[in-house]
């Protein structure tokens, strides 16, 4: 049966969890979500597989004037990945590249303060890390995430998405230990085309997932 679309990110997470069933309940496994869109997907995966969840902060470096097109990404640990082929082909001045990097690093710091209260990154030594996003188009953001996870000494890195382009998945296989993509439909023009509801995830939604209200005992 041909894949059409997910209703929303939660449904996508349940679909992805089925593809990751081998990791259910693994004591050394940890789900890391890429905010903001990856957080509701990761929550559904974490609940389905009974695994702990945290966030790994990464920001796409959008091409100035065409921000939907990624020319790289920055992430926790000071990692900066710039696709020099895209920069050269579009003749983007280095000063604009550096301004974009500075701006996105500031947003990274804001999110770490908001989401994680400036806590240090989780210890990943000897961990199997399953890094989750809502989809892969160019893969630049995930590429930066994987590189930074390597620097954080994760034992095994699994890239996991509900939907992605074959191009991006193939590139990530070169740097990740495993790439799990529930659906790779063609032609692939963008992640949003495969969701019925692809509305932007707000900071408040992320905070509600990361810090659920405590149940009061009677």
C-alpha positions in Angstrom: 0.0 0.0 0.0 1.4 3.4 -1.0 2.2 5.8 1.8 0.1 9.0 1.7 0.6 11.0 4.8 0.6 11.1 8.7 -2.3 12.7 10.4 0.2 14.5 12.8 3.5 14.1 14.6 2.1 11.8 17.3 0.8 9.4 14.7 4.2 9.6 13.0 5.9 8.8 16.3 3.8 5.6 16.7 4.7 4.5 13.2 8.4 5.2 13.9 8.2 3.3 17.2 7.2 0.1 15.3 10.3 0.4 13.1 12.4 0.8 16.3 10.8 -2.1 18.3 14.1 -3.9 18.7 15.2 -1.1 21.1 12.1 -1.4 23.4 13.1 -1.3 27.1 16.9 -1.4 26.4 18.7 -0.2 29.5 21.5 1.6 27.6 19.2 3.4 25.1 18.1 7.0 25.2 15.8 9.0 22.9 17.0 12.4 22.0 14.6 14.8 20.2 15.5 17.6 17.9 13.3 20.6 18.8 10.9 21.7 18.1 9.2 19.4 15.5 11.0 16.3 16.7 9.8 16.6 20.3 6.2 15.3 19.9 7.4 12.5 17.6 10.1 11.5 20.1 7.6 11.6 23.0 5.4 9.0 21.2 8.5 6.9 20.5 9.8 7.1 24.0 6.4 6.1 25.5 5.9 3.3 23.1 9.4 1.8 23.7 9.5 2.6 27.5 12.7 4.6 27.1 13.9 7.9 28.7 13.9 11.0 26.6 15.8 14.3 26.4 16.4 17.0 23.8 19.5 17.6 21.7 19.6 21.2 20.5 20.4 21.8 16.8 19.6 24.8 14.6 19.5 24.8 10.8 21.5 27.5 9.0 19.1 28.8 6.5 20.3 30.4 3.3 19.8 34.2 3.7 16.6 35.2 1.9 15.7 31.5 1.4 15.7 30.3 5.0 13.8 27.1 4.1 16.9 25.9 2.3 19.6 24.7 4.7 23.3 25.5 4.1 24.3 23.8 7.3 23.6 23.6 11.0 24.9 24.3 14.5 24.4 22.1 17.6 25.3 21.5 21.2 29.0 21.0 21.9 29.9 23.9 19.6 29.6 21.8 16.4 29.1 23.8 13.2 28.4 22.1 9.9 28.4 24.2 6.7 27.7 22.7 3.3 30.4 24.5 1.3 29.0 23.2 -2.0 25.7 25.0 -1.3 27.5 28.2 -0.2 29.7 28.1 -3.3 26.9 27.3 -5.8 24.8 30.2 -4.4 27.7 32.5 -4.0 26.8 33.4 -0.4 29.2 35.9 1.1 31.2 34.6 4.1 30.0 37.5 6.2 26.4 36.4 5.7 27.3 32.8 6.6 29.0 34.1 9.8 26.1 36.3 10.7 23.7 33.4 10.3 25.9 31.2 12.5 26.0 33.9 15.2 22.2 34.3 15.1 21.5 30.6 15.3 23.9 30.0 18.1 22.1 32.7 20.1 18.8 30.9 19.5 20.5 27.7 20.6 21.5 29.3 23.9 18.0 30.7 24.4 16.5 27.3 23.9 19.0 25.6 26.2 18.0 28.1 28.9 14.3 27.7 28.3 14.0 24.0 27.7 16.8 22.6 29.8 17.4 25.5 32.4 21.0 25.6 31.2 21.6 22.1 32.5 24.7 20.4 31.0 24.1 17.9 28.1 23.1 14.4 29.3 25.9 11.9 29.7 26.0 9.8 26.6 29.1 7.6 27.3 28.3 4.0 26.6 24.8 4.9 25.5 22.8 3.9 22.4 21.4 7.2 21.3 18.3 7.3 19.1 18.1 10.8 17.7 14.6 11.7 16.4 13.2 14.4 14.2 9.9 14.7 12.3 11.6 14.1 8.9 14.7 14.5 6.7 14.8 16.7 3.7 18.5 17.8 3.1 19.6 16.2 6.4 21.9 19.1 7.4 20.4 19.5 10.8 20.6 15.8 11.6 24.2 15.8 10.2 25.3 18.4 12.8 23.5 16.5 15.5 25.3 13.2 14.7 28.7 14.9 14.6 28.1 16.5 18.0 26.8 13.2 19.5 30.1 11.6 18.3 32.0 14.3 20.2 29.8 13.6 23.3 31.1 9.9 23.1 27.8 8.2 22.4 28.5 4.5 21.9 26.0 4.0 19.1 24.0 6.6 17.2 20.7 5.7 15.5 19.1 8.3 13.3 15.3 7.8 13.4 12.6 9.6 11.4 9.1 8.8 10.3 9.7 10.1 6.7 12.7 11.2 4.7 14.3 11.5 1.3 16.4 8.6 0.1 19.2 11.2 -0.6 19.4 12.4 3.0 19.1 9.0 4.5 21.9 7.6 2.3 24.2 10.5 3.3 23.6 10.0 7.0 24.4 6.3 6.7 28.0 7.4 6.2 28.2 9.0 9.7 25.6 7.3 11.8 25.7 3.7 13.0 22.1 3.1 11.8 19.4 5.1 9.9 15.8 4.1 10.6 13.3 5.8 8.3 9.7 4.5 8.4 8.9 5.8 4.9 11.0 7.1 2.0 8.4 8.2 -0.5 9.3 9.6 -4.0 9.3 12.2 -5.3 10.2 14.0 -2.0 9.9 17.8 -2.0 9.7 18.5 1.7 8.8 17.0 5.1 5.6 18.9 5.5 4.0 17.4 2.4 3.7 14.0 4.2 1.8 15.4 7.2 -1.9 16.3 7.2 -1.2 18.6 10.2 2.3 20.0 10.1 1.6 23.1 12.1 4.6 24.7 13.9 5.4 23.3 17.4 5.5 26.1 20.0 7.9 26.5 22.9 5.0 26.0 25.2 4.2 22.6 23.6 7.8 21.5 24.0 7.9 22.6 27.6 4.6 20.8 28.4 6.2 17.6 27.0 9.5 18.0 28.7 8.0 19.1 32.0 4.6 17.5 32.4 2.5 18.6 35.3 2.9 16.5 38.4 -0.1 14.4 39.5 -1.2 15.3 43.0 -1.9 12.3 45.2 -5.2 12.3 47.0 
